[in-house]
Amino acid sequence: MHIKPPPPRLFKNRCGVSYFRIKTAFADRRFSLRTKCPRTAATIALHLNAERERERAMIKKILSDFNFDFEVLRRYEIDLKNGVFKASAAEDHRMMMAVLERIGPILPSMQSLQTAPATTPAQATSLPLPDAAELWLAERAKKNAPRTVDAKRYHIAEFMRRVASGIEINAVGKAMLVGYKSALLAEGQTGKTIDNKLMTLHDSFKYLLGHGHYTAAAVNPVDCLFVLSKAERVAKNEPFQPFTEDKLRGVFRKRRIHSEAMDSPDTFWGPLIGVYTGMRISEAAAIRCGDIKTASGVSYIQIPKSNTAAGVRNVRACQALRELGF
């Protein structure tokens, strides 16, 4: 039977590591107990809870006055083999012995606080920021189109350029990210542009947290930093309406005007291909000479890559395009 402190204060993260939570009207803080063993976590949490309640009963203190330094919590020695729990103070030792009598002997296979590293999570050695970024980008390459991965790579590179690329990933905290966001705002970048860059960082930290590479905090450090809410982003979208037939005639009827305005091959043919085939702008702009093929006397444009499976298709090159010299 496990010792259960008040439910709101003891919980596990996605990796099974136990955390102790202190929540007040002014703050919500979480402290890693450095163990996955339920009994060890319950024992430590019971002591923390008792000390917390005792402090509150003796004197009215604010959260910052309460000492949760992990080194102070390590003053106890746990011998899992013999079930001995030692403390530096006699009162605490009596309390811990009473707890051990209630939970019974602790099995040797269970984890001990004694085996936890002496450094705090924020000080733990972690991957260099560039290496962590490459791990995440390698996984994104399996899911996203190359141009999407390139955009994410650009966002990460810009972030590293501003914060110093040689640091470890655990050195990146909320304060650093707030400073990065503030710099973008000071340059006059739009909320949507800033949020796109923050979304890239949020996704990367989500990956690093899930794979145990980022251990400086139990939550994503990019949380709550977005400029716009989801509803605000949708409201700022400016959907494009299709051209009317009269407007299309005005643009393309006078070929000389179109040729003078669109004086390079890509700008000349891009709008025409879009009008006559209905291709996306990105698809029309990506056409190569080798994508123009002929089969059984029919000329067509091959689209080998797309964001969806349905987008990979062959599009017939209509007579109007051929007459224009395509």
The 8 nearest C-alpha neighbors of each residue, nearest first, counted from 0:
[[1, 2, 102, 38, 103, 3, 101, 37],
 [2, 0, 38, 3, 102, 41, 37, 42],
 [1, 3, 41, 4, 0, 42, 102, 38],
 [2, 4, 41, 1, 5, 6, 45, 9],
 [5, 3, 45, 6, 44, 2, 41, 9],
 [4, 6, 7, 8, 3, 9, 48, 45],
 [7, 5, 8, 9, 4, 3, 10, 20],
 [8, 6, 5, 9, 20, 10, 21, 4],
 [7, 9, 20, 19, 6, 5, 21, 10],
 [10, 8, 19, 18, 6, 7, 20, 44],
 [9, 11, 18, 17, 8, 19, 12, 7],
 [12, 10, 17, 15, 16, 18, 13, 9],
 [13, 11, 15, 14, 16, 17, 10, 217],
 [12, 14, 15, 11, 209, 16, 208, 217],
 [13, 15, 12, 16, 11, 209, 211, 35],
 [14, 16, 11, 12, 13, 35, 17, 34],
 [17, 15, 35, 11, 34, 12, 14, 33],
 [18, 16, 11, 10, 32, 35, 34, 31],
 [19, 17, 31, 32, 30, 10, 9, 11],
 [18, 20, 9, 30, 8, 29, 31, 44],
 [19, 21, 8, 29, 28, 9, 22, 30],
 [22, 20, 28, 27, 8, 29, 23, 19],
 [21, 23, 27, 26, 28, 20, 24, 25],
 [24, 22, 25, 26, 27, 21, 62, 28],
 [23, 25, 26, 22, 27, 62, 21, 61],
 [26, 24, 23, 27, 22, 62, 61, 28],
 [25, 27, 23, 22, 24, 28, 62, 21],
 [26, 28, 22, 21, 23, 29, 25, 20],
 [29, 27, 21, 20, 26, 22, 30, 19],
 [28, 30, 20, 19, 18, 21, 31, 27],
 [31, 29, 19, 18, 32, 20, 28, 67],
 [30, 32, 18, 33, 17, 19, 29, 16],
 [31, 33, 18, 34, 17, 30, 40, 19],
 [34, 32, 31, 115, 16, 112, 17, 35],
 [33, 35, 36, 16, 32, 17, 110, 40],
 [34, 36, 16, 15, 17, 37, 110, 33],
 [35, 37, 39, 110, 34, 38, 109, 40],
 [38, 36, 40, 39, 41, 35, 1, 17],
 [39, 37, 41, 40, 36, 1, 42, 2],
 [38, 40, 42, 36, 41, 37, 43, 111],
 [39, 41, 37, 43, 38, 42, 44, 36],
 [40, 42, 44, 38, 39, 2, 43, 45],
 [43, 41, 39, 45, 40, 44, 38, 46],
 [42, 44, 46, 40, 45, 41, 47, 39],
 [43, 45, 47, 41, 46, 42, 48, 40],
 [44, 46, 48, 42, 43, 4, 47, 41],
 [45, 47, 49, 43, 44, 48, 50, 42],
 [48, 46, 44, 50, 49, 45, 51, 43],
 [47, 49, 51, 45, 46, 50, 44, 52],
 [50, 48, 46, 52, 51, 47, 53, 45],
 [51, 49, 53, 47, 48, 52, 54, 46],
 [50, 52, 48, 54, 49, 53, 47, 55],
 [53, 51, 55, 49, 54, 50, 56, 48],
 [54, 52, 50, 56, 55, 51, 49, 57],
 [55, 53, 51, 57, 52, 56, 50, 58],
 [56, 54, 52, 53, 57, 58, 59, 51],
 [55, 57, 53, 54, 58, 52, 59, 51],
 [58, 56, 54, 55, 53, 59, 52, 60],
 [59, 57, 55, 56, 60, 54, 53, 61],
 [58, 60, 55, 61, 57, 56, 54, 64],
 [61, 59, 58, 64, 62, 55, 65, 54],
 [60, 62, 63, 64, 59, 65, 55, 23],
 [63, 61, 64, 65, 60, 26, 23, 21],
 [62, 64, 65, 61, 66, 60, 67, 26],
 [65, 63, 62, 61, 60, 66, 67, 59],
 [66, 64, 62, 63, 67, 61, 60, 51],
 [67, 65, 68, 64, 63, 71, 62, 69],
 [68, 66, 69, 65, 71, 72, 30, 70],
 [67, 69, 71, 70, 66, 72, 65, 73],
 [70, 68, 72, 71, 67, 73, 119, 30],
 [69, 71, 73, 72, 68, 74, 117, 118],
 [72, 70, 69, 73, 68, 74, 67, 66],
 [71, 73, 69, 70, 74, 68, 75, 67],
 [74, 72, 70, 75, 71, 69, 76, 112],
 [73, 75, 72, 71, 86, 87, 76, 70],
 [76, 74, 86, 85, 73, 77, 84, 87],
 [77, 75, 85, 84, 78, 113, 86, 74],
 [76, 78, 84, 79, 83, 113, 75, 85],
 [79, 77, 83, 80, 82, 81, 84, 76],
 [80, 78, 82, 107, 81, 105, 77, 106],
 [79, 81, 107, 78, 82, 106, 105, 83],
 [82, 80, 79, 83, 78, 104, 105, 107],
 [81, 83, 79, 104, 105, 78, 80, 84],
 [84, 82, 78, 81, 77, 85, 79, 96],
 [83, 85, 77, 76, 95, 78, 96, 82],
 [86, 84, 76, 75, 92, 83, 77, 87],
 [87, 85, 75, 92, 88, 91, 74, 76],
 [86, 88, 74, 89, 75, 85, 92, 91],
 [89, 87, 91, 90, 86, 92, 93, 85],
 [90, 88, 92, 91, 93, 87, 86, 94],
 [91, 89, 93, 92, 88, 94, 86, 95],
 [92, 90, 94, 88, 93, 89, 95, 86],
 [91, 93, 86, 89, 95, 94, 90, 85],
 [94, 92, 96, 90, 91, 95, 97, 89],
 [93, 95, 91, 97, 92, 96, 90, 98],
 [96, 94, 98, 92, 97, 93, 91, 99],
 [97, 95, 99, 93, 98, 94, 92, 100],
 [96, 98, 94, 100, 95, 99, 93, 101],
 [97, 99, 95, 101, 96, 100, 94, 102],
 [100, 98, 96, 102, 101, 97, 103, 95],
 [99, 101, 97, 103, 98, 102, 96, 104],
 [100, 102, 98, 99, 103, 97, 2, 96],
 [103, 101, 99, 100, 98, 1, 0, 104],
 [102, 104, 100, 101, 99, 105, 82, 98],
 [105, 103, 82, 106, 102, 99, 81, 100],
 [106, 104, 82, 79, 107, 103, 80, 109],
 [105, 107, 108, 109, 79, 104, 80, 82],
 [108, 106, 80, 79, 109, 105, 110, 81],
 [109, 107, 106, 110, 79, 105, 80, 111],
 [110, 108, 107, 106, 36, 111, 105, 79],
 [111, 109, 36, 34, 108, 35, 112, 39],
 [112, 110, 113, 114, 109, 77, 39, 34],
 [111, 113, 115, 114, 34, 33, 110, 77],
 [112, 114, 111, 115, 77, 76, 73, 116],
 [115, 113, 112, 111, 116, 110, 117, 33],
 [114, 116, 112, 113, 33, 117, 111, 34],
 [117, 115, 118, 114, 119, 113, 33, 123],
 [116, 118, 115, 119, 70, 69, 73, 114],
 [119, 117, 116, 122, 123, 120, 121, 70],
 [118, 120, 122, 121, 123, 117, 69, 116],
 [121, 119, 215, 123, 122, 214, 118, 216],
 [120, 122, 215, 119, 123, 169, 214, 170],
 [123, 121, 119, 120, 118, 124, 215, 169],
 [124, 122, 120, 121, 118, 125, 119, 169],
 [125, 123, 122, 126, 169, 167, 121, 120],
 [124, 126, 167, 169, 168, 123, 127, 212],
 [125, 127, 167, 168, 131, 128, 130, 212],
 [128, 126, 167, 130, 129, 168, 166, 131],
 [127, 129, 168, 167, 131, 130, 166, 132],
 [130, 128, 132, 131, 127, 133, 164, 165],
 [131, 129, 133, 132, 127, 128, 126, 134],
 [132, 130, 128, 134, 133, 129, 126, 127],
 [131, 133, 129, 135, 130, 134, 136, 128],
 [134, 132, 136, 130, 135, 131, 137, 129],
 [135, 133, 131, 137, 132, 136, 130, 138],
 [134, 136, 132, 138, 133, 137, 203, 139],
 [137, 135, 139, 133, 138, 134, 140, 132],
 [138, 136, 140, 134, 135, 139, 133, 141],
 [137, 139, 135, 140, 136, 141, 134, 142],
 [138, 140, 136, 142, 141, 137, 143, 135],
 [141, 139, 137, 138, 142, 143, 136, 148],
 [140, 142, 139, 138, 143, 137, 144, 136],
 [143, 141, 139, 140, 144, 138, 148, 145],
 [144, 142, 140, 139, 147, 141, 148, 145],
 [143, 145, 147, 146, 148, 306, 140, 142],
 [146, 144, 148, 147, 149, 143, 140, 150],
 [145, 147, 149, 148, 144, 150, 143, 151],
 [148, 146, 150, 144, 149, 145, 143, 151],
 [147, 149, 151, 145, 150, 146, 152, 140],
 [148, 150, 146, 152, 147, 151, 145, 153],
 [151, 149, 153, 147, 148, 152, 146, 154],
 [152, 150, 148, 154, 153, 149, 199, 155],
 [151, 153, 149, 155, 150, 154, 148, 156],
 [152, 154, 156, 150, 151, 155, 157, 149],
 [155, 153, 151, 157, 152, 156, 196, 158],
 [154, 156, 158, 152, 157, 153, 159, 151],
 [157, 155, 153, 159, 158, 154, 152, 160],
 [158, 156, 160, 154, 155, 159, 153, 161],
 [157, 159, 155, 161, 156, 160, 154, 162],
 [160, 158, 164, 156, 162, 163, 161, 157],
 [161, 159, 157, 158, 163, 162, 156, 164],
 [160, 162, 158, 159, 163, 157, 179, 164],
 [161, 163, 159, 160, 158, 164, 179, 175],
 [164, 162, 159, 160, 165, 161, 166, 158],
 [163, 165, 159, 166, 160, 128, 129, 162],
 [164, 166, 163, 127, 128, 167, 129, 159],
 [167, 165, 164, 127, 128, 163, 170, 168],
 [168, 166, 127, 128, 170, 169, 126, 125],
 [167, 169, 128, 170, 171, 127, 126, 125],
 [170, 168, 215, 171, 167, 213, 125, 121],
 [171, 169, 168, 167, 172, 166, 121, 215],
 [172, 170, 169, 168, 175, 173, 176, 167],
 [173, 171, 175, 174, 170, 220, 176, 169],
 [172, 174, 176, 220, 175, 177, 221, 171],
 [175, 173, 177, 176, 172, 178, 171, 179],
 [176, 174, 178, 177, 172, 173, 171, 179],
 [177, 175, 179, 173, 178, 174, 180, 172],
 [176, 178, 174, 180, 179, 175, 173, 181],
 [179, 177, 181, 175, 176, 180, 182, 174],
 [180, 178, 176, 182, 177, 181, 175, 183],
 [179, 181, 177, 183, 182, 178, 176, 184],
 [180, 182, 178, 184, 179, 183, 185, 177],
 [183, 181, 185, 179, 180, 184, 178, 186],
 [184, 182, 180, 186, 185, 181, 188, 179],
 [183, 185, 181, 187, 186, 182, 188, 180],
 [186, 184, 182, 187, 183, 181, 188, 180],
 [187, 185, 183, 184, 188, 182, 181, 189],
 [186, 188, 184, 185, 189, 183, 182, 190],
 [189, 187, 184, 186, 183, 192, 193, 190],
 [190, 188, 192, 191, 193, 187, 184, 194],
 [189, 191, 193, 192, 226, 194, 227, 188],
 [190, 192, 194, 189, 193, 195, 232, 227],
 [193, 191, 195, 189, 194, 190, 188, 196],
 [194, 192, 190, 196, 195, 191, 197, 189],
 [193, 195, 197, 191, 196, 192, 225, 198],
 [194, 196, 198, 192, 193, 197, 191, 199],
 [197, 195, 199, 193, 194, 198, 154, 200],
 [196, 198, 194, 200, 199, 195, 201, 193],
 [199, 197, 201, 195, 200, 196, 194, 202],
 [198, 200, 196, 202, 197, 201, 151, 203],
 [199, 201, 197, 203, 198, 202, 204, 196],
 [202, 200, 198, 204, 221, 203, 199, 197],
 [201, 203, 205, 199, 200, 204, 198, 206],
 [202, 204, 200, 206, 205, 201, 135, 207],
 [205, 203, 207, 201, 206, 202, 208, 219],
 [206, 204, 202, 208, 203, 207, 201, 209],
 [205, 207, 209, 203, 204, 208, 210, 202],
 [208, 206, 204, 212, 210, 213, 209, 205],
 [209, 207, 213, 211, 205, 210, 206, 204],
 [208, 210, 206, 207, 211, 205, 13, 14],
 [211, 209, 207, 208, 212, 206, 213, 205],
 [210, 212, 208, 209, 213, 207, 214, 14],
 [211, 213, 207, 210, 208, 214, 125, 126],
 [212, 214, 208, 207, 211, 169, 215, 168],
 [215, 213, 216, 120, 212, 169, 211, 121],
 [214, 216, 121, 120, 169, 213, 217, 122],
 [217, 215, 214, 218, 120, 121, 219, 213],
 [216, 218, 214, 219, 215, 12, 208, 29],
 [219, 217, 216, 220, 208, 222, 205, 221],
 [218, 220, 221, 222, 204, 205, 201, 217],
 [221, 219, 173, 222, 218, 172, 216, 204],
 [222, 220, 201, 219, 224, 223, 173, 176],
 [221, 223, 220, 224, 219, 201, 225, 218],
 [224, 222, 225, 221, 220, 226, 219, 228],
 [225, 223, 222, 221, 226, 177, 197, 180],
 [226, 224, 194, 227, 223, 197, 228, 222],
 [225, 227, 190, 194, 224, 228, 193, 191],
 [228, 226, 231, 225, 232, 190, 229, 194],
 [227, 229, 231, 230, 232, 226, 225, 233],
 [228, 230, 232, 231, 233, 227, 234, 225],
 [229, 231, 233, 228, 232, 234, 227, 235],
 [232, 230, 234, 228, 233, 229, 227, 235],
 [231, 233, 229, 235, 234, 230, 227, 228],
 [232, 234, 230, 236, 231, 235, 229, 228],
 [233, 235, 231, 232, 236, 230, 237, 229],
 [236, 234, 232, 233, 231, 237, 191, 230],
 [237, 235, 233, 234, 238, 232, 231, 239],
 [236, 238, 235, 239, 234, 233, 240, 232],
 [239, 237, 236, 240, 235, 241, 233, 234],
 [240, 238, 237, 241, 242, 236, 243, 235],
 [239, 241, 242, 238, 243, 237, 246, 244],
 [242, 240, 243, 239, 244, 247, 246, 238],
 [243, 241, 246, 247, 244, 240, 245, 239],
 [242, 244, 246, 245, 247, 241, 248, 240],
 [243, 245, 247, 246, 248, 242, 249, 241],
 [244, 246, 248, 243, 247, 249, 242, 250],
 [247, 245, 249, 243, 248, 244, 242, 250],
 [248, 246, 244, 250, 249, 245, 251, 242],
 [249, 247, 252, 245, 251, 246, 250, 244],
 [248, 250, 246, 247, 252, 251, 245, 253],
 [251, 249, 247, 248, 252, 246, 257, 253],
 [250, 252, 248, 253, 249, 254, 247, 257],
 [253, 251, 248, 254, 249, 250, 247, 257],
 [254, 252, 255, 251, 256, 257, 250, 249],
 [253, 255, 257, 256, 252, 251, 258, 250],
 [256, 254, 258, 257, 253, 259, 260, 252],
 [257, 255, 259, 254, 258, 253, 260, 250],
 [256, 258, 254, 260, 255, 259, 261, 251],
 [259, 257, 255, 261, 256, 260, 262, 254],
 [260, 258, 256, 257, 262, 261, 255, 254],
 [259, 261, 257, 258, 262, 256, 267, 255],
 [262, 260, 267, 258, 266, 259, 263, 257],
 [261, 263, 259, 258, 260, 267, 264, 266],
 [262, 264, 266, 265, 261, 267, 268, 258],
 [265, 263, 267, 266, 268, 262, 261, 269],
 [264, 266, 268, 267, 269, 263, 284, 261],
 [265, 267, 261, 269, 263, 264, 268, 262],
 [268, 266, 261, 264, 265, 269, 263, 262],
 [267, 269, 271, 265, 270, 266, 272, 264],
 [268, 270, 272, 266, 271, 265, 283, 267],
 [269, 271, 273, 272, 268, 274, 267, 266],
 [272, 270, 274, 268, 273, 269, 275, 267],
 [273, 271, 275, 269, 274, 270, 276, 268],
 [272, 274, 277, 270, 278, 271, 276, 275],
 [273, 275, 271, 272, 277, 276, 270, 278],
 [274, 276, 272, 273, 277, 271, 317, 320],
 [277, 275, 273, 278, 272, 274, 314, 316],
 [276, 278, 273, 274, 275, 279, 272, 280],
 [279, 277, 273, 276, 283, 282, 280, 272],
 [278, 280, 282, 281, 283, 277, 273, 284],
 [279, 281, 283, 282, 284, 278, 273, 269],
 [280, 282, 284, 279, 283, 285, 278, 286],
 [283, 281, 279, 285, 280, 284, 278, 286],
 [282, 284, 280, 285, 281, 286, 269, 278],
 [283, 285, 281, 282, 286, 280, 269, 265],
 [284, 286, 282, 283, 281, 287, 280, 302],
 [287, 285, 283, 284, 290, 282, 288, 302],
 [286, 288, 290, 289, 285, 291, 284, 300],
 [289, 287, 290, 291, 286, 292, 300, 285],
 [288, 290, 287, 291, 292, 286, 301, 300],
 [289, 291, 301, 287, 288, 300, 292, 286],
 [292, 290, 300, 289, 288, 299, 301, 293],
 [293, 291, 299, 298, 290, 300, 294, 301],
 [292, 294, 298, 297, 296, 299, 295, 291],
 [293, 295, 297, 296, 298, 292, 299, 291],
 [296, 294, 297, 293, 298, 292, 299, 315],
 [295, 297, 294, 293, 298, 299, 292, 315],
 [298, 296, 294, 293, 295, 299, 315, 316],
 [299, 297, 293, 316, 292, 315, 296, 294],
 [298, 300, 315, 316, 314, 292, 291, 293],
 [299, 301, 291, 314, 313, 290, 315, 292],
 [300, 302, 313, 290, 303, 312, 291, 314],
 [301, 303, 312, 311, 304, 313, 300, 290],
 [304, 302, 311, 301, 312, 305, 290, 310],
 [305, 303, 311, 302, 306, 310, 307, 308],
 [304, 306, 310, 307, 311, 308, 303, 302],
 [305, 307, 144, 310, 308, 304, 143, 311],
 [308, 306, 310, 305, 309, 311, 304, 144],
 [307, 309, 310, 311, 305, 306, 304, 312],
 [308, 310, 307, 311, 312, 305, 306, 304],
 [309, 311, 305, 307, 308, 312, 306, 304],
 [312, 310, 303, 302, 309, 304, 305, 308],
 [313, 311, 302, 310, 301, 314, 303, 309],
 [312, 314, 301, 300, 302, 299, 315, 311],
 [315, 313, 300, 299, 316, 301, 312, 276],
 [314, 316, 299, 317, 300, 298, 313, 297],
 [317, 315, 299, 298, 300, 314, 320, 318],
 [316, 318, 319, 320, 315, 321, 275, 276],
 [317, 319, 321, 320, 322, 316, 323, 315],
 [318, 320, 322, 321, 317, 323, 275, 316],
 [321, 319, 323, 322, 325, 318, 317, 316],
 [322, 320, 325, 318, 324, 323, 319, 317],
 [323, 321, 319, 324, 320, 318, 325, 317],
 [324, 322, 320, 321, 325, 319, 318, 271],
 [323, 325, 321, 322, 320, 319, 268, 318],
 [324, 321, 320, 323, 322, 268, 316, 319]]
